[in-house]
Amino acid sequence: MTTNISPSSIVVEVLRDDNYDDWSACMKSYMLAHDLWDLIEPADHQEGDSKARRKKNAAALHAIQISCSPRILSRIRSIISAKVAWDTLANSQQQHSPSHEVQSQGSGAVSNEMNGPLLALYRYAHKGDWDATKDYLNKYPDAIRARIEPFGETALHVATYAGNLKVVEELVKLMSEKDLEIQDDYGYTALFSAATVGITKMAECLVSKNQNLVTFVNEGKRTPLVEACIRNHKDMALYLYSVTPAEFLCQDNGLHGSDLLRYAIAGHMLDIAFDFLHRFPYMTTTMDGVSGSNPLIALSTMPALFHSGTRFALWQQWIYSCIPIEPIATGGDNFRIYMHDQSLSGSKNITLQVLSKFRGFAINLLTFLGIKQIYDLKKIHIYSDKILQCMCKYISNLDYEKLREADIPGAFHNAAKNGMVEFVIEVIKACPHVMMTKDDSSRNLFMSAVANRHEKVFSLLYGLEIGKAFFVPLADSSNNTMLHLAAKLSPPSQLARISGAALQMQRELQWYKEVESIGNLALKDFPNEDNQTARELFTHDHKDLLVKGEQWMKEAATSCTVVGALIITIMFTVAFTVPGGNVQETGYPVFKDERSFTIFIVADAISLFSSSTSVLMFLGILTSRYAEEDFLKSLPTKLIFGLSMLFLSIATMMVTYCAALIIMLNGRMEIVIPVVLVASIPVTFFMLLQFPLLVEIFVSTYGPGIFNKKMKLW
């Protein structure tokens, strides 16, 4: 009997975790052929030479060892008996088979090794291969509820995360209601996975089998509905809201309901938030389990939800005011989601498809023009106002202690710091005494408005008859008066809204001058804790901005001077090289009696004189002094006049060019018009880039002002 055994002559493949049945069959045949099997299954009262049995044991053990993979071999390396080694491998393979894992461990836990049979199930479910998944489950039926490492997910979890709807639907048919409630290591059921990816049909499939899934929470104490809001899946959130029991959202002191409001508002799902808040207004002050705040406090930190927190261009504001919005209906007790009816007839389906194409084209066109975005913003603002009014109606009935417990003053001052004038007004209407409260820095409403440069909130001061006398003289915890706060440099976020350092400096002066004009004269010399008066603080904090403003003005003036000088040169030359030339005898232009020539020479003169004026004005800017006060009126006025003259010279230069073309081409408009259009492109670009700056400077200097001094009592 030979002891030199090649594994290729024993088994086709060495033993692994997934091929024990084939391996053991080959090994048994080999041992029977070589008279070694009696060591594995000894006959009763077997006798023989002990030396011969030791030799056969060594041969059998060696055959087993060289037929195992290195990892399997490590399990039997220290075993000296062929039978013990065989039994050890048999028991080990039973423990690592999928069916045994599920049957012996009722929780569905599986091996930590991802190269076992369950890895195949993971791959099939992830790829969406239902046929392969079905074959696998036919072989291992109990694996459908096995938790696959490393995250403890079932095949249903995997298929849901991968977005494989068909596999999910088929797996749900095979699973019991209890199976659908299996949670992974993070507490996620398959419905959480569906809420994460946002495929509503998956959620419908799961909830139709087990409606209790909507009440499960993960380790973060969040529900599937809240998860959909966090992931910003609007359709999924609408569906889950329609099937989640209201009593569940209200239990545990309203923990889940407060979470829903907070995340629905943050995700701009305001229809859900408004409906829920209308049904349960007490959720306004219910603390959530994550941030320790309530929905009213959360709303006070979201200025973008309100009109006061949105900046529009002039044309956008006009569109905003013209767009009609349907009035928002008050939510009822039954919130219904209307889903698409799959049973429509073929002709109706075709009609709907055609209409949807036109609707899609219209939406794309409106999106391109920016109208749809403005419409969506207006709808958000209307919903936000309704939500705020609903909240304030509830807090108006609370006593002082409950208002303090809900931190309504904190929400009020958050809104003031964020410039949310709508929020501030509604809270004052509901709780007038909150206006007398102060924030952590001992600042009242108007001091916060000045410190954070929110002119709309500060304008509320003009609506108070005793406001100036009562609020203005107060000081904060650093002994800064309202004038000191106006003297400080604006927050960077507010400065970034204004183009150009010179205009930023102008806005800072406007704030300081306005607060100075309504304050007591004694406040000008009142020192803060650093022993600085308001004027000293202004000069100290704005010295860098003053330098930047001077640099910006000089660079703008230099650039425009170059353009103006170029126009002067061209227009001066054109005046003496008129189209058509001059009459030899008299020296008069050949076309002096033509109307087009009159237009030509008048436009040339206007262009020359206006460009000369603009250059002189810009030279005046370059040689001006740059004191703080000059940025308020003097320098902006010079820049306005210089830019206006420059734009006039550019416009008349184009008129001159067009008139010259008409004269030379003898009125051939089919040539004149295309040439003029092409030539006007660079000039038009220049004006489009610079003209908005002119408008901004003019409005900032001579407009109605940044404060609404006609504000009436709210």
C-alpha positions in Angstrom: 0.0 0.0 0.0 1.5 3.3 -1.1 1.7 6.3 1.1 2.6 8.8 -1.6 -0.9 10.0 -2.4 -1.6 12.8 -4.9 -4.7 14.8 -4.1 -5.7 14.9 -7.8 -6.1 11.1 -7.6 -8.4 11.4 -4.6 -10.8 14.3 -5.1 -11.6 16.7 -8.0 -11.3 19.7 -5.7 -9.9 20.1 -2.2 -12.4 20.6 0.6 -13.9 24.0 1.1 -17.0 25.3 3.1 -19.3 24.8 0.1 -18.4 21.4 -1.4 -18.4 18.9 1.4 -21.0 16.6 -0.2 -19.0 16.1 -3.3 -15.7 15.9 -1.5 -16.9 13.3 1.1 -18.3 11.1 -1.7 -14.9 11.1 -3.5 -13.0 10.4 -0.3 -15.2 7.5 0.6 -14.8 5.9 -2.8 -11.0 6.3 -2.5 -10.8 4.8 1.0 -13.0 1.9 0.0 -10.7 1.2 -3.0 -7.6 1.3 -0.8 -9.1 -0.7 2.1 -9.0 2.4 4.5 -12.8 2.9 5.1 -12.9 0.4 8.0 -10.9 3.1 10.0 -13.8 5.5 9.5 -16.6 3.0 10.0 -14.9 0.1 11.9 -16.7 -3.3 12.0 -17.7 -4.8 15.4 -15.0 -6.6 17.3 -12.4 -5.6 14.7 -9.0 -7.1 15.4 -5.6 -7.0 13.7 -2.0 -6.1 14.0 -1.8 -2.7 15.8 1.2 -1.8 13.7 -0.7 -2.4 10.5 -3.7 -0.3 11.8 -1.4 2.5 12.7 0.0 2.5 9.2 -3.5 2.4 7.6 -4.5 5.3 10.0 -1.6 7.3 8.9 -2.4 6.7 5.2 -6.1 7.6 5.7 -5.2 10.7 7.7 -2.7 11.8 5.2 -5.2 11.4 2.4 -7.7 13.6 4.3 -5.1 16.2 5.1 -3.8 16.7 1.6 -7.4 16.9 0.2 -8.3 19.9 2.3 -7.8 23.6 1.6 -5.3 25.3 4.0 -8.1 26.9 6.0 -9.9 23.7 6.5 -6.7 21.9 7.3 -6.1 24.2 10.2 -9.2 22.7 11.9 -7.7 19.2 12.0 -3.9 19.9 12.0 -3.5 18.6 15.6 -5.7 15.5 15.2 -3.8 12.1 14.9 -6.9 9.9 14.3 -8.3 9.6 10.8 -11.8 8.8 12.2 -11.7 11.8 14.5 -10.6 14.0 11.7 -13.4 12.8 9.4 -16.0 13.3 12.1 -14.6 16.8 12.9 -14.9 17.8 9.2 -18.4 16.4 8.9 -19.6 18.3 12.0 -17.8 21.5 10.9 -19.4 21.5 7.5 -22.9 21.0 8.9 -22.4 24.0 11.1 -21.3 26.2 8.2 -24.1 25.2 5.7 -26.8 27.8 5.2 -29.7 25.5 6.0 -28.0 24.4 9.3 -27.2 27.9 10.3 -30.8 29.0 10.0 -32.3 25.9 11.5 -30.0 25.7 14.5 -29.9 29.5 15.1 -33.5 30.7 15.2 -32.4 34.4 14.9 -31.2 33.8 11.4 -27.6 34.6 12.2 -25.0 33.4 9.8 -21.2 32.9 9.6 -19.1 36.0 9.8 -17.2 34.8 6.7 -18.5 36.4 3.5 -17.1 33.7 1.2 -19.7 31.1 2.4 -22.9 30.1 0.4 -24.8 33.2 1.6 -22.4 35.4 -0.4 -24.0 33.9 -3.5 -27.5 34.9 -2.2 -26.2 38.4 -1.5 -24.9 38.7 -5.0 -28.1 37.4 -6.7 -30.3 39.8 -4.7 -28.0 42.7 -5.3 -27.9 42.1 -9.0 -31.6 41.6 -9.3 -31.3 38.1 -10.7 -34.6 36.6 -9.5 -34.1 33.2 -11.3 -30.8 32.6 -9.5 -32.2 33.8 -6.2 -35.2 31.5 -6.6 -33.0 28.5 -7.4 -30.9 29.3 -4.3 -33.9 29.5 -2.1 -35.3 26.2 -3.5 -32.1 24.6 -2.3 -31.9 26.4 1.0 -35.5 27.5 1.9 -34.6 28.8 5.3 -32.0 31.2 4.0 -34.7 33.7 3.1 -34.6 35.0 6.6 -30.8 34.6 7.2 -29.0 37.7 8.3 -26.0 38.2 6.1 -22.8 39.6 7.5 -21.3 42.2 8.0 -24.4 44.3 8.5 -27.0 41.6 9.4 -29.1 42.2 6.3 -31.5 39.7 4.8 -31.8 39.1 1.1 -34.8 41.4 1.1 -32.8 44.2 2.6 -30.1 43.8 -0.1 -32.6 43.7 -2.9 -34.4 46.8 -1.6 -31.2 48.8 -1.2 -30.2 47.9 -4.7 -33.6 49.0 -6.0 -34.6 45.7 -7.5 -38.4 45.9 -7.4 -39.1 42.5 -9.0 -36.9 40.6 -6.6 -38.5 42.5 -3.7 -42.0 41.7 -4.8 -41.2 38.0 -5.2 -39.4 37.8 -1.8 -42.3 39.4 0.0 -44.6 36.7 -1.4 -42.4 34.0 0.1 -41.9 35.7 3.5 -44.3 35.8 6.4 -45.3 39.0 8.2 -42.9 38.2 10.9 -40.0 37.8 8.4 -40.6 41.3 7.1 -39.9 42.7 10.6 -36.3 41.4 10.7 -34.0 44.3 11.5 -30.3 44.6 10.5 -27.6 45.7 12.9 -28.7 49.3 12.7 -32.4 48.6 13.4 -33.4 49.0 9.8 -36.3 46.9 8.4 -36.7 46.5 4.7 -39.2 49.4 4.7 -36.4 51.6 6.0 -34.3 50.5 3.0 -37.2 51.4 0.7 -37.6 54.8 2.3 -33.8 55.4 1.9 -33.8 54.7 -1.9 -37.2 56.3 -2.4 -39.0 53.7 -4.5 -42.6 54.0 -3.5 -43.8 50.8 -5.1 -41.5 48.8 -2.8 -43.0 50.5 0.2 -46.5 49.7 -1.0 -45.5 46.1 -1.5 -44.1 45.8 2.0 -46.8 47.7 3.9 -49.6 45.8 2.1 -48.1 42.6 3.6 -47.4 44.0 7.1 -48.8 47.4 8.1 -46.9 47.3 11.4 -43.7 48.1 9.5 -44.4 51.8 9.5 -44.2 51.8 13.4 -40.7 50.3 13.6 -37.9 52.6 14.6 -34.2 52.3 14.0 -31.4 52.7 16.5 -31.6 56.4 16.0 -35.3 56.3 17.1 -36.4 57.4 13.6 -39.4 56.0 11.7 -39.5 55.1 8.0 -41.5 58.3 7.4 -38.9 60.5 9.0 -36.2 58.6 7.1 -38.0 59.5 3.8 -38.1 63.1 4.8 -34.4 63.2 5.6 -33.6 61.6 2.3 -35.8 64.2 0.6 -38.0 61.6 -1.2 -41.3 63.5 -1.5 -43.5 60.8 -3.0 -42.3 58.2 -0.5 -42.9 60.6 2.4 -46.4 61.4 1.1 -47.2 57.7 0.9 -45.8 56.8 4.3 -47.6 59.7 5.9 -50.9 58.4 4.5 -50.4 54.9 6.0 -48.7 55.8 9.3 -51.2 55.9 12.2 -51.5 59.3 13.8 -51.8 57.8 17.3 -48.3 56.3 16.7 -46.8 59.7 15.8 -48.4 61.2 18.9 -47.3 58.5 21.4 -44.2 58.8 23.7 -45.0 62.5 24.3 -45.1 63.2 20.6 -41.5 62.2 20.0 -42.0 60.8 16.5 -44.5 63.6 15.5 -42.0 66.3 16.5 -39.3 64.6 14.5 -41.7 64.4 11.5 -42.4 68.2 11.7 -38.8 69.1 12.1 -37.5 67.1 9.1 -40.6 67.7 6.9 -40.1 71.5 7.3 -36.3 71.2 6.7 -37.0 69.1 3.5 -39.5 71.6 2.2 -42.3 69.0 2.5 -44.5 71.7 3.9 -47.9 70.2 2.8 -47.2 67.2 5.1 -46.0 69.5 8.0 -49.1 71.8 7.6 -51.6 69.0 7.5 -50.1 67.3 10.6 -49.7 70.5 12.5 -53.3 71.5 11.8 -54.5 68.2 13.2 -52.2 68.3 16.2 -51.2 72.0 17.0 -49.7 71.1 20.3 -46.8 69.5 18.4 -45.6 73.2 18.0 -43.8 73.0 21.3 -43.2 69.3 21.6 -39.5 68.5 22.0 -37.9 66.0 19.6 -35.5 63.2 20.6 -32.6 64.3 18.5 -31.7 68.0 18.9 -33.7 68.7 22.0 -35.6 71.5 20.2 -39.2 71.8 19.1 -40.6 72.5 15.6 -41.1 76.3 16.3 -37.4 76.6 17.2 -36.4 74.6 14.1 -38.5 76.9 12.0 -36.8 80.0 13.4 -33.5 78.8 12.0 -34.8 78.5 8.4 -35.0 82.0 6.8 -35.0 80.6 3.3 -38.6 79.4 3.8 -39.9 83.0 4.0 -40.1 85.8 1.6 -37.8 88.0 3.7 -35.0 85.5 3.4 -35.1 85.5 -0.4 -33.4 88.0 -2.7 -35.0 88.7 -6.1 -33.9 90.7 -9.0 -36.4 93.4 -10.2 -37.8 91.2 -13.0 -38.0 88.2 -10.6 -39.9 90.2 -8.1 -42.4 91.3 -10.8 -43.0 87.6 -11.8 -43.3 86.6 -8.2 -46.1 89.2 -7.6 -47.9 88.1 -10.8 -47.8 84.4 -10.4 -51.2 83.1 -9.1 -51.2 80.4 -6.3 -54.2 78.4 -5.4 -55.3 79.0 -1.8 -54.1 76.2 0.6 -57.0 74.2 1.9 -57.1 73.3 5.5 -56.0 69.8 6.1 -58.6 67.3 7.2 -58.5 64.2 9.3 -58.0 62.0 6.3 -54.9 62.8 4.3 -55.2 61.1 0.9 -52.6 60.4 -1.6 -53.9 59.9 -5.2 -51.8 57.4 -7.0 -51.8 56.7 -10.8 -54.6 54.3 -11.8 -53.0 51.4 -13.7 -56.4 50.2 -15.0 -56.9 52.9 -17.5 -57.9 51.9 -21.0 -55.3 51.9 -23.8 -56.7 55.0 -25.5 -56.7 56.9 -22.3 -53.2 55.9 -21.6 -52.1 57.1 -25.0 -53.9 60.4 -24.4 -52.3 60.8 -21.0 -48.8 60.0 -22.4 -49.3 62.7 -25.2 -50.5 65.2 -22.6 -47.6 64.4 -20.3 -45.1 65.1 -23.1 -46.6 68.5 -23.7 -46.7 69.1 -19.9 -43.1 68.0 -19.6 -42.1 70.4 -22.4 -43.9 73.3 -20.7 -42.3 72.5 -17.4 -38.8 72.4 -19.0 -39.5 75.7 -20.7 -40.6 77.4 -17.5 -37.6 75.9 -15.7 -35.3 77.3 -18.4 -36.9 80.8 -18.0 -36.7 80.5 -14.2 -40.4 80.9 -13.8 -41.0 77.5 -12.3 -38.4 78.1 -9.6 -40.1 81.4 -8.7 -43.5 79.6 -8.6 -42.1 76.9 -6.3 -40.5 79.5 -4.0 -43.8 81.4 -3.7 -45.6 78.2 -2.9 -43.0 77.4 -0.2 -43.5 80.9 1.3 -47.3 80.6 1.4 -47.1 77.2 3.1 -44.5 78.6 5.6 -46.7 81.5 6.5 -49.6 79.1 7.1 -47.5 76.9 9.3 -46.2 79.9 11.2 -49.7 81.2 11.8 -50.9 77.8 13.0 -48.0 77.6 15.5 -48.5 81.2 16.7 -52.2 80.5 17.2 -51.3 77.7 19.5 -48.7 79.5 21.6 -51.0 82.5 22.0 -53.0 80.3 24.5 -50.0 79.2 26.6 -49.2 80.7 29.9 -45.9 82.3 30.7 -44.3 79.3 32.3 -45.1 77.0 29.3 -43.8 79.7 27.0 -40.5 79.6 28.8 -40.3 75.8 28.9 -40.9 75.8 25.1 -38.1 78.5 24.7 -40.4 80.8 22.7 -38.1 83.8 23.5 -35.2 81.8 22.1 -37.0 81.0 18.9 -38.0 84.7 18.7 -34.4 85.9 18.9 -33.2 83.3 16.5 -35.7 84.7 14.0 -34.4 88.2 14.7 -30.8 87.2 14.1 -31.8 85.5 10.8 -33.9 88.5 9.6 -37.2 86.6 9.5 -39.5 89.6 9.8 -42.6 87.5 9.2 -41.7 85.2 12.1 -41.0 88.2 14.4 -44.3 89.9 13.6 -46.4 86.8 14.1 -44.8 85.9 17.4 -45.2 89.5 18.7 -48.9 89.3 17.7 -49.3 86.1 19.6 -47.1 87.0 22.6 -46.5 90.8 22.8 -44.4 90.6 25.9 -41.7 88.5 24.1 -40.6 91.8 22.5 -39.2 92.9 25.9 -37.0 89.8 26.3 -33.3 89.7 25.5 -31.0 87.1 24.0 -27.9 85.5 25.6 -25.9 88.7 24.9 -28.5 90.9 26.6 -29.6 92.3 23.2 -33.2 93.1 22.5 -34.9 92.6 19.1 -33.7 95.8 17.5 -30.1 95.5 18.7 -29.9 92.0 17.2 -31.3 93.5 13.9 -28.6 96.1 13.9 -25.8 93.7 14.8 -26.8 91.3 12.0 -27.8 94.0 9.5 -31.4 93.0 9.0 -33.1 96.2 7.8 -36.6 94.8 7.5 -36.6 93.8 11.2 -35.1 97.1 12.3 -37.8 98.9 10.3 -40.3 97.5 12.8 -38.9 100.2 15.2 -40.6 102.9 13.1 -44.0 101.4 13.8 -43.6 101.9 17.6 -44.6 105.2 19.1 -42.4 104.7 22.1 -39.9 102.4 20.5 -37.1 104.9 20.0 -37.3 106.2 23.5 -37.4 102.8 25.1 -35.2 100.5 23.0 -32.5 102.7 21.6 -30.7 103.7 24.8 -30.2 100.1 26.1 -26.7 98.4 26.2 -25.8 94.7 25.8 -23.6 92.6 28.1 -20.4 94.2 26.6 -21.8 97.7 27.2 -22.3 98.2 23.5 -25.2 100.5 22.7 -27.2 100.2 19.5 -24.9 102.8 17.9 -21.9 100.7 18.8 -23.5 97.7 17.1 -24.1 99.8 14.0 -20.4 100.9 14.1 -19.2 97.3 14.0 -18.4 95.6 10.7 -21.3 93.7 9.2 -21.3 89.9 9.2 -19.5 88.6 6.1 -22.7 87.0 4.8 -24.4 90.4 4.7 -21.4 92.1 3.1 -21.3 89.5 0.4 -24.8 90.5 -0.8 -23.5 93.9 -1.9 -21.2 94.2 -5.0 -18.0 96.2 -4.6 -16.2 97.3 -1.5 -17.2 101.0 -2.1 -20.9 100.1 -2.0 -20.3 97.9 1.1 -18.7 100.9 2.7 -21.7 103.1 1.7 -24.1 100.6 3.2 -22.2 100.5 6.5 -22.3 104.3 6.7 -26.0 104.3 5.9 -26.6 102.0 8.9 -24.5 104.1 11.2 -26.1 107.3 10.2 -29.6 106.0 10.5 -29.1 104.6 14.0 -27.2 107.8 15.0 -30.2 109.9 13.8 -32.7 108.2 16.0 -30.6 107.9 19.1 -29.9 110.2 21.9 -27.0 112.6 21.3 -25.4 111.4 24.5 -24.9 107.9 23.0 -22.3 109.2 20.6 -19.8 109.7 23.4 -20.9 106.6 25.5 -17.9 104.2 25.8 -18.2 100.4 25.7 -16.2 97.9 27.8 -13.1 98.6 25.6 -13.5 102.3 26.3 -14.3 103.1 22.7 -17.0 105.5 21.5 -19.2 104.4 18.6 -17.3 106.6 16.1 -13.9 105.3 17.2 -15.2 101.7 16.9 -16.5 102.5 13.4 -13.2 103.8 12.2 -11.3 100.9 13.8 -13.5 98.2 12.3 -13.8 99.7 8.9 -10.2 100.8 8.1 -9.5 97.7 5.9 -12.9 98.1 4.1 -12.0 101.8 3.5 -8.8 100.8 1.8 -10.6 98.2 -0.3 -13.3 100.7 -1.2 -10.7 103.2 -2.4 -9.0 100.6 -4.5 -12.2 99.4 -6.0 -13.3 102.9 -7.0 -9.9 103.7 -8.6 -9.9 100.4 -10.5 -13.4 101.0 -11.8 -12.5 104.6 -12.8 -9.3 103.6 -14.5 -11.0 100.9 -16.6 -13.8 103.3 -17.6 -11.3 106.1 -18.4 -9.6 103.8 -20.9 -12.9 103.0 -22.6 -13.9 106.7 -22.6 -10.6 107.8 -24.1 -10.8 105.3 -26.9 -14.3 106.5 -27.8 -13.1 110.2 -27.8 -10.3 109.2 -30.2 -12.7 107.4 -32.5 -15.4 110.1 -32.5 -13.0 113.0 -33.0 -11.5 111.2 -36.0 -14.9 110.3 -37.5 -16.0 114.0 -37.4 -13.3 114.9 -40.0 -13.5 111.7 -42.1 -17.2 111.8 -43.0 -18.6 109.1 -45.2 -18.7 110.1 -48.9 -16.0 112.7 -48.5 -16.2 116.5 -49.1 -17.0 118.6 -52.2 -13.6 119.7 -53.7 -14.7 123.3 -54.4 -16.5 124.1 -51.2 -15.2 121.6 -48.7 -18.7 120.7 -47.5 -19.6 117.0 -47.0 -21.1 115.4 -50.1 -24.2 114.1 -48.2 -24.7 117.2 -45.9 -28.4 117.5 -47.1 -29.2 113.8 -46.3 -31.2 113.1 -43.2 -29.0 110.1 -42.4 -26.0 112.5 -42.4 -27.6 114.8 -39.9 -28.2 111.8 -37.6 -24.6 110.8 -38.2 -23.1 114.1 -37.2 -25.4 114.8 -34.2 -24.8 111.3 -32.8 -21.0 111.8 -33.3 -21.0 115.1 -31.4 -23.1 113.7 -28.5 -20.8 110.7 -28.3 -17.7 112.8 -28.3 -19.0 115.3 -25.6 -20.4 112.6 -23.3 -17.3 110.5 -23.5 -15.2 113.5 -22.7 -17.4 114.3 -19.8 -17.2 110.8 -18.5 -13.4 110.8 -18.7 -13.2 114.1 -16.8 -15.5 112.6 -14.1 -13.5 109.5 -13.7 -10.3 111.6 -13.5 -12.1 113.4 -10.7 -12.7 110.1 -8.9 -9.0 109.2 -9.2 -7.9 112.5 -7.7 -10.6 112.6 -5.0 -10.0 112.2 -1.3 -11.2 109.0 0.2 -12.6 109.9 3.6 -15.3 107.8 5.2 -18.0 110.4 4.6 -17.2 110.6 0.9 -18.4 107.1 0.3 -21.9 108.1 1.4 -22.8 110.5 -1.4 -19.8 112.2 -3.1 -18.0 109.3 -4.6 -21.1 107.3 -5.6 -22.5 110.5 -7.3 -19.4 110.9 -9.4 -19.4 107.3 -10.4 -23.1 107.4 -11.3 -22.6 110.5 -13.5 -19.4 109.1 -15.1 -21.0 105.7 -15.9 -24.2 107.4 -17.3 -22.1 109.6 -19.7 -20.1 106.6 -20.7 -23.2 104.5 -21.6 -24.6 107.5 -23.5 -21.4 107.8 -25.5 -21.4 104.1 -26.3 -25.1 104.2 -27.4 -24.6 107.3 -29.7 -21.4 105.8 -31.1 -23.5 102.9 -32.3 -26.0 105.3 -33.8 -23.1 107.0 -35.6 -21.8 103.8 -37.0 -25.3 102.8 -38.2 -25.9 106.1 -39.9 -22.5 105.9 -41.6 -23.3 102.4 -43.0 -26.7 103.6 -44.3 -25.0 106.5 -46.1 -22.2 104.4 -47.7 -24.5 101.5 -48.7 -27.2 103.8 -50.1 -29.9 102.4 -47.9 -29.3 98.7 -48.6 -30.9 97.5 -45.4 -30.4 93.8 -46.1 -26.7 94.4 -45.6 -26.9 97.2 -43.0 -29.0 95.3 -40.5 -26.9 92.1 -40.2 -23.7 94.1 -40.0 -25.1 96.4 -37.3 -26.4 93.4 -35.3 -23.0 91.7 -35.4 -21.1 94.9 -34.5 -23.4 95.6 -31.5 -22.7 92.3 -29.8 -19.5 93.3 -27.9 -21.0 96.7 -27.0 -24.2 95.0 -25.8 -22.1 92.7 -23.6 -20.3 95.6 -22.1 -23.5 97.4 -21.2 -25.1 94.2 -19.8 -22.2 93.7 -17.5 -21.9 97.3 -16.3 -25.4 98.6 -16.4 -26.7 96.6 -13.4 -23.8 98.2 -11.4 -25.0 101.6 -12.4 -28.6 100.8 -11.4 -27.4 99.4 -8.0 -25.3 102.4 -7.2 -28.2 104.8 -8.2 -30.8 102.9 -6.1 -28.4 102.7 -3.1 -27.6 106.4 -3.2 -30.8 108.1 -4.4 -33.4 105.3 -4.0 -36.1 105.0 -1.3 -33.5 103.8 1.2 -32.9 100.5 2.9 -35.3 101.2 5.8 -39.0 101.4 5.6 -39.7 104.5 7.7 -43.4 104.4 6.9 -43.8 101.1 8.8 -47.1 101.0 10.7 -47.8 99.1 13.9 -48.1 95.4 13.0 
